[in-house]
Amino acid sequence: MWQRQRNQLWSRHVARSFRAFGAGTTLDTSVILWNTEQISLGQGVSIGAGSRLWGPDAGSGEIVIGDGCNLVGGCSLIAAGRIELGRKVLIAWGASIVDFQHGTGEPDVPIMDQPYTGIAPVTVGDGAWIGHGAVIMPGVTIGRNAVIGANAVVRSDVPDHGVAVGIPARVL
């Protein structure tokens, strides 16, 4: 009970730093945040322990999380452009969504010092379920009520009500 109250107090404290922060939204105190002014959270969103929300630099895009979404914990949403989750999306422990790749064009420059490449928006439709440890890559659209299996690496679109599994993920 104390942990829930602590998370609610923390959420109220950080809410004003976000672009939008819906009523009833709760973040665990261990959530790692970056560029929250580029992040919009709908109503009743729950973001669990150890998750990361890394919004893009000011003016270059945003992360939008729809009403009723649940990021169980240890999840990463890292955007250079735009990531959008519809309503009631469930994301299991350790899943990641990224909308860019690291550049590799300069062989004598460390990867971390190279500019991002392949920036492309990621969209997850209403009611989708992203399984434990899954990775959603740049430019992917996950359809409404689709299921992404545990540890899948999704590099291409998944239709409404589709089920995708594997590395790389394929629709069953």
Backbone hydrogen bonds, N-H to C=O, Kabsch-Sander energy under -0.5 kcal/mol:
donor,donor_aa,acceptor,acceptor_aa,energy
5,Q,1,M,-2.1
6,R,2,W,-2.8
7,N,3,Q,-2.6
8,Q,4,R,-2.2
9,L,5,Q,-2.5
10,W,6,R,-2.6
11,S,7,N,-2.6
12,R,8,Q,-2.2
13,H,9,L,-1.9
14,V,10,W,-2.3
15,A,11,S,-1.6
16,R,12,R,-0.5
17,S,14,V,-2.0
18,F,15,A,-1.7
19,R,36,T,-1.3
19,R,39,I,-1.7
20,A,39,I,-1.2
22,G,41,L,-2.0
22,G,42,G,-0.6
25,T,22,G,-1.5
26,T,45,V,-2.8
27,L,7,N,-0.5
28,D,47,I,-2.3
31,V,28,D,-1.9
32,I,51,S,-2.8
33,L,31,V,-0.5
34,W,53,L,-1.8
38,Q,35,N,-2.0
39,I,36,T,-2.0
40,S,63,I,-2.9
41,L,20,A,-2.4
42,G,65,I,-2.4
44,G,23,A,-2.2
45,V,42,G,-0.7
46,S,69,C,-2.3
47,I,26,T,-2.4
48,G,46,S,-0.5
48,G,71,L,-3.4
51,S,48,G,-1.5
52,R,75,C,-3.2
53,L,32,I,-2.7
54,W,52,R,-0.5
54,W,77,L,-2.8
55,G,34,W,-3.0
55,G,53,L,-0.7
60,S,57,D,-2.3
62,E,81,G,-1.5
63,I,38,Q,-2.2
64,V,83,I,-2.7
65,I,40,S,-2.8
66,G,64,V,-0.5
66,G,85,L,-1.4
66,G,86,G,-0.7
68,G,43,Q,-2.9
69,C,66,G,-1.4
70,N,89,V,-2.6
71,L,46,S,-2.9
72,V,70,N,-0.8
72,V,91,I,-2.6
74,G,49,A,-2.3
76,S,95,A,-2.2
77,L,52,R,-2.6
78,I,76,S,-0.5
78,I,97,I,-2.5
79,A,54,W,-2.7
79,A,77,L,-0.5
83,I,62,E,-1.8
84,E,122,V,-2.5
85,L,64,V,-3.1
86,G,124,V,-2.7
88,K,67,D,-2.7
89,V,86,G,-0.6
90,L,128,A,-2.5
91,I,70,N,-2.8
91,I,89,V,-0.5
92,A,90,L,-0.5
92,A,130,I,-3.0
94,G,73,G,-1.8
95,A,92,A,-1.5
96,S,134,A,-2.8
97,I,76,S,-2.8
98,V,136,I,-2.2
99,D,78,I,-1.2
101,Q,117,T,-2.7
103,G,115,P,-0.9
109,V,106,E,-1.8
113,D,110,P,-1.8
114,Q,111,I,-1.8
117,T,101,Q,-2.9
120,A,99,D,-2.2
122,V,82,R,-2.0
123,T,140,V,-2.0
124,V,84,E,-2.8
125,G,142,I,-2.7
127,G,87,R,-2.7
128,A,125,G,-1.6
129,W,146,A,-2.5
130,I,90,L,-2.9
131,G,129,W,-0.6
131,G,148,I,-2.3
133,G,93,W,-1.9
134,A,131,G,-2.0
135,V,152,A,-2.9
136,I,96,S,-2.7
137,M,135,V,-0.5
137,M,154,V,-2.5
139,G,120,A,-1.4
140,V,137,M,-1.2
142,I,123,T,-3.2
143,G,141,T,-0.5
143,G,158,V,-2.1
145,N,126,D,-2.5
146,A,143,G,-1.5
147,V,162,G,-2.8
148,I,129,W,-2.7
149,G,147,V,-0.5
149,G,164,A,-3.2
151,N,132,H,-2.6
152,A,149,G,-1.8
153,V,166,G,-2.0
154,V,135,V,-3.2
154,V,152,A,-0.6
155,R,153,V,-0.7
158,V,141,T,-2.5
161,H,144,R,-2.8
162,G,159,P,-2.2
164,A,147,V,-2.6
165,V,170,R,-2.1
169,A,153,V,-3.1
170,R,165,V,-2.6
172,L,163,V,-3.2
